[in-house]
């Protein structure tokens, strides 16, 4: 199999991680170029390259240089996925595209159609399909061991600090500038549900709200920023000073240098002046902190619960022969990634799944390990996480969000898709 030349657009946490994982397989991948407005990020990727490497300050400059490789990894912020993806396809690249694909149903469908027209592949980074835990869950369901699956109950506990970091203070706090919470965080979960059920969604309804991280809940004596003389700072779970201590690892996505060699004083000074130094009850955010989604899947049902105030992913699968419980080690099923399978006669099997606790339970590494084989598939429709597959979970997320804004009205997915297909043209 020939070595795949990789060009990275967007060298933040995700772009850097995927590029590094690729660099660890020099027999399969070669880093040849990268673009990012932060020169230090591009320079970091350059150190991973084993041969000639070209650096660019923008996607536009990189594309102006022509087709430099085989695959273009697009790991920019949510609002900047569509244009570079379409440009990369036009230049003849296959694309590895960070999720969510786009900010509207029409744009998601436009990328799918552009890939088909160009005869290129777009693989979406729905990494959980490549995780040892979730791929094992899927295999057990597909084997028929549980009988016919009639219901899946899935729970996404975001974690209170993660919520505050990413969806109150961070890049995904304002859904208009990024994406709704359900798409930004839970398109993974909706994709897992559809993958495991193996049937299309027909109708969806949803309820949810931003309840806690609001100005009316700001404690007496709190200030707009942690460093502005906040009277409750010493006891606040969200004090930005925690970035210099127990929450230091969260700096990686926003200031990698400080994560590596910053002193506690340097970290505190930088964070206090950054968006991550804002009071979580005065962040100007609108991302929901809890949401439920009910899905009718042609004879089966599914429910997704997202909450900021739990931590970890768990899934319960109910079948006609048995049931399955899965968890990533942070929720009710603990002690590492685990599975429990129980048949309806009471026989119980406990399965430990060995997986790296980092990188989405070894899912990131699984995606990159599988990428070369995925690209070698002749049929784009057969890709594990190709754009043709990912459209379904994205449209489900957009439809659920439409339901939430309408007070929980059930949305017919076929009609929803048809309406936005017209807009995509």
VONU-809448 format. One record per residue (C-alpha): residue number from 1; x, y, z. Coordinates in Angstrom, 1 decimal, m for minus. Layout:
BEGIN
   num       px       py       pz
   NUM        X        Y        Z
...
***
This chain:
BEGIN
   num       px       py       pz
     1      0.0      0.0      0.0
     2      1.5      3.4     m1.0
     3      2.3      6.0      1.7
     4     m0.5      8.6      2.1
     5      0.6     12.2      2.1
     6     m1.4     14.2      4.6
     7     m2.1     18.0      4.6
     8     m3.5     19.4      7.8
     9     m5.8     22.5      7.8
    10     m6.2     23.7     11.4
    11     m3.5     22.7     13.9
    12     m5.4     23.0     17.2
    13     m5.9     20.1     19.6
    14     m7.7     17.8     17.2
    15     m5.6     18.6     14.1
    16     m2.4     18.1     16.1
    17     m3.5     14.9     17.7
    18     m4.6     13.3     14.5
    19     m1.4     14.4     12.8
    20      0.8     13.1     15.6
    21     m1.0      9.7     15.5
    22     m0.4      9.6     11.7
    23      3.3     10.4     12.2
    24      3.6      7.3     14.4
    25      2.8      5.2     11.4
    26      5.5      6.3      8.8
    27      4.9      3.2      6.8
    28      1.3      4.4      6.1
    29      1.3      8.2      6.4
    30      3.6     11.2      5.7
    31      3.0     14.7      6.9
    32      3.8     17.1      4.0
    33      2.0     20.4      4.9
    34      0.0     22.3      7.4
    35     m1.9     25.6      7.7
    36     m2.9     27.6     10.8
    37     m2.8     31.3     11.7
    38     m0.8     30.4     14.8
    39      2.7     29.8     13.5
    40      3.8     27.9     16.6
    41      1.1     25.3     15.9
    42      2.4     24.7     12.4
    43      5.9     24.6     13.6
    44      4.9     21.8     16.0
    45      3.6     19.7     13.2
    46      6.7     20.4     11.2
    47      8.7     18.6     13.9
    48      6.7     15.5     13.3
    49      7.4     15.3      9.6
    50     10.1     12.9      8.3
    51     10.6     14.6      5.0
    52     10.0     17.9      3.1
    53      7.2     19.9      4.8
    54      5.5     23.1      3.8
    55      4.0     25.6      6.3
    56      1.2     28.0      5.6
    57     m0.6     30.7      7.6
    58     m4.0     30.0      6.2
    59     m6.1     27.4      4.3
    60     m6.3     29.8      1.4
    61     m2.5     30.0      1.0
    62     m2.2     26.3      1.3
    63     m4.8     25.6     m1.4
    64     m3.3     28.3     m3.6
    65     m0.2     26.1     m3.8
    66     m2.2     23.4     m5.5
    67     m2.7     19.8     m4.5
    68      0.2     18.9     m2.2
    69     m0.9     15.5     m0.9
    70     m3.5     12.8     m1.0
    71     m5.7     13.5      2.1
    72     m6.6     16.9      3.5
    73     m7.4     16.8      7.2
    74     m9.7     19.7      8.1
    75     m9.8     20.4     11.8
    76    m10.7     24.0     12.0
    77    m13.5     25.4     14.2
    78    m17.1     24.4     13.3
    79    m17.9     27.5     11.3
    80    m14.9     27.0      9.1
    81    m15.4     23.5      7.8
    82    m17.5     23.9      4.7
    83    m15.4     26.2      2.5
    84    m12.0     24.4      3.0
    85    m13.7     21.0      2.5
    86    m15.3     22.1     m0.8
    87    m11.9     23.6     m1.9
    88    m10.1     20.4     m1.0
    89    m12.5     18.3     m2.9
    90    m12.2     20.6     m6.0
    91     m8.4     20.2     m5.9
    92     m8.7     16.4     m5.9
    93     m8.1     15.6     m2.2
    94     m9.9     13.0     m0.2
    95    m10.9     14.6      3.1
    96    m10.7     13.6      6.7
    97    m13.2     16.1      8.2
    98    m13.6     16.9     11.9
    99    m17.1     16.7     13.2
   100    m19.6     18.4     13.2
   101    m19.6     18.6      9.4
   102    m21.3     22.0      9.1
   103    m23.7     24.5     10.7
   104    m26.8     23.7      8.7
   105    m28.5     20.7      7.1
   106    m28.2     22.2      3.6
   107    m24.4     22.6      4.1
   108    m24.0     19.0      5.2
   109    m25.9     17.8      2.2
   110    m23.9     20.1     m0.1
   111    m20.6     18.5      1.1
   112    m22.1     15.0      0.5
   113    m23.1     16.0     m3.0
   114    m19.8     17.7     m3.8
   115    m17.9     14.6     m2.7
   116    m20.0     12.4     m5.0
   117    m19.6     14.8     m7.9
   118    m15.8     15.0     m7.5
   119    m15.6     11.2     m7.0
   120    m13.7     11.7     m3.8
   121    m14.1     10.4     m0.3
   122    m15.0     12.5      2.8
   123    m14.5     10.6      6.1
   124    m16.0     12.2      9.1
   125    m14.2     12.0     12.5
   126    m17.0     10.0     14.3
   127    m14.1      8.4     16.2
   128    m16.3      6.4     18.6
   129    m17.1      3.9     15.9
   130    m13.4      3.0     16.1
   131    m13.2      2.7     19.9
   132    m12.7     m0.8     21.3
   133    m15.7     m0.4     23.7
   134    m18.3      0.8     21.2
   135    m17.1     m1.4     18.3
   136    m17.5     m4.3     20.7
   137    m21.0     m3.2     21.6
   138    m21.9     m3.0     17.9
   139    m20.5     m6.4     17.2
   140    m22.5     m8.0     20.0
   141    m25.7     m6.4     18.7
   142    m24.9     m7.4     15.1
   143    m24.3    m11.0     16.2
   144    m27.9    m11.3     17.2
   145    m27.0    m12.3     20.7
   146    m29.5     m9.8     22.2
   147    m32.2    m10.8     19.7
   148    m34.1     m7.9     18.0
   149    m33.1     m4.6     19.6
   150    m36.3     m2.7     20.6
   151    m34.8      0.2     22.7
   152    m31.5      2.0     23.4
   153    m31.1      4.3     26.3
   154    m27.9      6.4     25.9
   155    m26.5      8.9     28.3
   156    m23.8     11.6     27.7
   157    m22.5     13.1     30.9
   158    m20.5     16.0     29.7
   159    m18.9     16.8     33.1
   160    m19.4     20.1     34.9
   161    m15.9     21.4     34.3
   162    m15.9     20.4     30.6
   163    m19.2     22.2     30.2
   164    m17.8     25.3     31.8
   165    m14.6     25.1     29.8
   166    m16.0     24.4     26.4
   167    m19.7     25.4     26.3
   168    m19.7     28.4     28.7
   169    m16.3     30.0     28.4
   170    m15.1     28.3     25.3
   171    m15.4     28.0     21.5
   172    m18.9     26.3     21.6
   173    m20.6     28.7     24.1
   174    m22.4     30.6     21.4
   175    m24.4     28.3     19.2
   176    m24.7     30.8     16.4
   177    m20.9     31.0     16.1
   178    m20.3     27.3     16.4
   179    m23.2     24.8     16.6
   180    m26.0     23.8     19.0
   181    m24.9     21.7     21.9
   182    m26.6     18.6     20.5
   183    m24.5     18.8     17.3
   184    m21.3     20.1     18.8
   185    m21.1     17.5     21.6
   186    m23.7     14.8     20.9
   187    m23.5     14.1     17.2
   188    m21.1     11.3     18.3
   189    m23.9      9.9     20.5
   190    m26.6     10.1     17.9
   191    m24.3      8.4     15.4
   192    m23.7      5.6     17.9
   193    m27.4      5.1     18.4
   194    m28.2      4.9     14.7
   195    m25.1      2.6     14.1
   196    m26.2      0.2     16.9
   197    m29.8      0.2     15.9
   198    m29.0     m0.4     12.3
   199    m32.2      1.3     11.1
   200    m33.1      4.9     10.1
   201    m34.7      7.4     12.3
   202    m38.3      8.3     11.3
   203    m39.4     10.9     13.9
   204    m37.7     12.8     16.7
   205    m38.7     15.1     19.5
   206    m36.6     17.0     22.1
   207    m36.7     19.1     25.2
   208    m33.8     20.9     26.9
   209    m32.6     24.3     28.2
   210    m29.8     26.3     29.7
   211    m30.7     26.2     33.4
   212    m27.7     26.6     35.6
   213    m25.0     28.7     33.9
   214    m27.1     31.8     33.8
   215    m26.6     35.3     35.3
   216    m29.5     34.9     37.8
   217    m27.5     32.1     39.4
   218    m24.3     34.1     39.9
   219    m23.5     34.0     43.7
   220    m23.6     37.2     45.7
   221    m20.2     38.8     45.7
   222    m19.2     37.2     42.4
   223    m17.7     39.4     39.7
   224    m17.7     39.3     35.9
   225    m14.2     37.8     36.0
   226    m12.5     35.6     38.6
   227     m9.7     38.1     39.0
   228    m11.9     41.1     39.6
   229    m12.1     40.7     43.3
   230    m14.6     37.8     43.4
   231    m15.8     37.3     47.0
   232    m16.5     33.6     46.5
   233    m13.4     32.6     44.5
   234    m11.8     30.5     47.2
   235    m14.7     28.1     47.3
   236    m15.9     28.2     43.6
   237    m15.6     24.9     41.7
   238    m15.1     27.0     38.5
   239    m12.4     29.4     39.6
   240    m10.1     29.8     36.7
   241     m7.1     29.4     39.1
   242     m7.8     25.6     38.8
   243     m6.2     25.7     35.4
   244     m2.9     26.1     37.2
   245     m3.6     23.0     39.2
   246     m6.0     20.1     38.9
   247     m7.5     21.3     35.6
   248     m4.2     22.1     33.9
   249     m4.7     19.5     31.2
   250     m7.6     21.5     29.8
   251     m5.1     24.2     28.7
   252     m3.8     21.9     25.9
   253     m6.5     22.9     23.5
   254     m6.2     26.6     24.1
   255     m2.5     27.2     25.0
   256     m0.3     24.2     24.5
   257      2.9     26.0     25.5
   258      1.6     26.7     29.0
   259      0.5     23.1     29.4
   260      4.0     21.9     28.7
   261      6.3     24.4     30.5
   262      4.2     27.2     32.0
   263      4.7     28.0     35.7
   264      1.5     28.2     37.9
   265      2.0     32.0     38.0
   266      2.2     32.3     34.2
   267     m0.8     30.1     33.8
   268     m2.9     32.1     36.3
   269     m1.9     35.4     34.6
   270     m2.8     34.2     31.1
   271     m6.0     32.5     32.1
   272     m7.3     35.5     34.2
   273     m7.0     37.7     31.1
   274     m8.5     35.2     28.7
   275    m12.1     34.2     28.0
   276    m11.5     31.3     30.4
   277    m11.1     33.8     33.2
   278    m14.8     34.9     32.9
   279    m17.4     34.0     35.6
   280    m19.3     31.0     34.4
   281    m22.6     32.7     35.4
   282    m21.7     35.8     33.3
   283    m20.3     34.2     30.2
   284    m22.9     35.3     27.6
   285    m23.4     31.7     26.6
   286    m26.5     30.0     25.2
   287    m25.5     26.3     24.9
   288    m28.0     24.1     26.8
   289    m26.7     22.3     29.9
   290    m29.3     19.5     29.7
   291    m31.4     18.0     26.9
   292    m33.3     14.8     26.1
   293    m34.0     13.4     22.7
   294    m36.6     10.7     21.8
   295    m36.2      8.9     18.6
   296    m38.6      6.6     16.6
   297    m36.6      4.2     14.5
   298    m39.0      2.2     12.4
   299    m40.1     m0.3     15.0
   300    m37.4      0.5     17.7
   301    m37.0      3.5     19.9
   302    m34.1      5.3     21.4
   303    m33.5      8.0     24.0
   304    m30.5     10.3     24.4
   305    m29.9     12.3     27.6
   306    m27.2     14.9     27.7
   307    m26.4     16.6     31.0
   308    m23.6     18.8     32.1
   309    m23.9     17.4     35.6
   310    m22.8     13.8     35.1
   311    m19.6     12.4     33.5
   312    m19.1      9.7     31.0
   313    m21.0      7.8     28.3
   314    m23.3      4.9     29.2
   315    m25.6      2.8     27.1
   316    m28.3      0.3     27.8
   317    m29.5     m1.9     24.9
   318    m32.8     m3.8     25.4
   319    m33.3     m6.8     23.1
   320    m35.8     m9.6     22.8
   321    m33.2    m12.2     24.0
   322    m31.1    m10.1     26.4
   323    m29.8     m6.7     27.4
   324    m26.5     m5.0     27.4
   325    m25.0     m2.3     29.6
   326    m21.9     m0.4     28.5
   327    m19.9      2.4     30.0
   328    m16.7      4.2     29.5
   329    m15.5      4.0     33.1
   330    m16.8      7.4     34.3
   331    m20.5      6.7     34.8
   332    m22.4      4.0     36.7
   333    m20.3      1.2     35.1
   334    m16.8      1.9     36.5
   335    m13.4      0.3     36.7
   336    m12.4      1.0     33.1
   337    m14.3      0.4     29.9
   338    m16.7     m2.3     30.6
   339    m19.6     m4.3     29.1
   340    m22.2     m6.4     30.8
   341    m24.4     m8.8     28.9
   342    m27.4    m10.4     30.6
   343    m29.8    m12.8     28.9
   344    m33.4    m13.1     29.9
   345    m32.7    m16.4     31.7
   346    m30.3    m14.5     34.1
   347    m26.9    m15.5     32.7
   348    m24.5    m12.7     33.1
   349    m21.2    m12.0     31.3
   350    m18.9     m9.2     32.3
   351    m16.5     m8.1     29.6
   352    m13.5     m5.8     30.3
   353    m12.4     m3.8     27.2
   354     m8.8     m2.7     27.4
   355     m8.5      0.8     26.0
   356     m6.4      3.9     26.5
   357     m8.1      6.4     28.8
   358     m7.0      9.2     26.5
   359     m8.2     10.0     23.0
   360    m11.8      9.0     23.4
   361    m11.0      5.6     24.8
   362     m8.4      4.8     22.1
   363    m10.9      5.9     19.4
   364     m8.7      8.6     17.9
   365     m5.9      6.1     17.4
   366     m8.4      3.6     16.0
   367     m9.6      6.2     13.4
   368     m6.1      6.9     12.1
   369     m5.2      3.2     12.1
   370     m8.2      2.5     10.0
   371     m7.9      5.5      7.7
   372     m5.7      4.0      5.1
   373     m7.9      0.9      4.7
   374    m11.0      3.1      4.6
   375     m9.5      5.1      1.8
   376     m8.7      2.0     m0.1
   377    m12.3      0.9     m0.2
   378    m13.7      1.3     m3.8
   379    m17.2      2.2     m2.7
   380    m17.7      5.4     m0.8
   381    m21.0      4.2      0.4
   382    m19.2      1.4      2.3
   383    m17.1      3.7      4.4
   384    m17.4      3.3      8.2
   385    m17.9      7.0      8.8
   386    m18.1      8.4      5.3
   387    m20.2     11.5      4.7
   388    m22.9      9.4      3.3
   389    m23.4      7.7      6.7
   390    m22.8     10.8      8.8
   391    m25.5     12.8      7.1
   392    m28.1     10.8      9.0
   393    m26.9     11.7     12.5
   394    m26.3     15.3     11.6
   395    m29.8     15.7     10.2
   396    m31.2     13.9     13.2
   397    m29.4     16.5     15.5
   398    m30.7     19.5     13.4
   399    m34.2     18.1     13.5
   400    m34.1     17.4     17.3
   401    m32.9     21.0     17.8
   402    m35.8     22.2     15.6
   403    m38.1     20.2     17.9
   404    m36.6     21.7     21.0
   405    m37.2     25.2     19.7
   406    m40.8     24.4     18.8
   407    m41.6     23.1     22.3
   408    m41.0     19.4     21.6
   409    m43.1     19.0     18.5
   410    m42.2     15.6     16.8
   411    m40.3     16.2     13.5
   412    m40.7     13.8     10.6
   413    m37.2     13.0      9.3
   414    m38.1     12.2      5.7
   415    m39.9     15.6      5.3
   416    m37.1     17.4      7.1
   417    m34.5     15.9      4.9
   418    m36.5     16.6      1.7
   419    m36.9     20.2      2.6
   420    m33.2     20.7      3.2
   421    m32.2     18.7      0.2
   422    m34.0     21.4     m1.9
   423    m32.1     24.1     m0.1
   424    m28.8     22.2     m0.7
   425    m29.3     22.5     m4.5
***
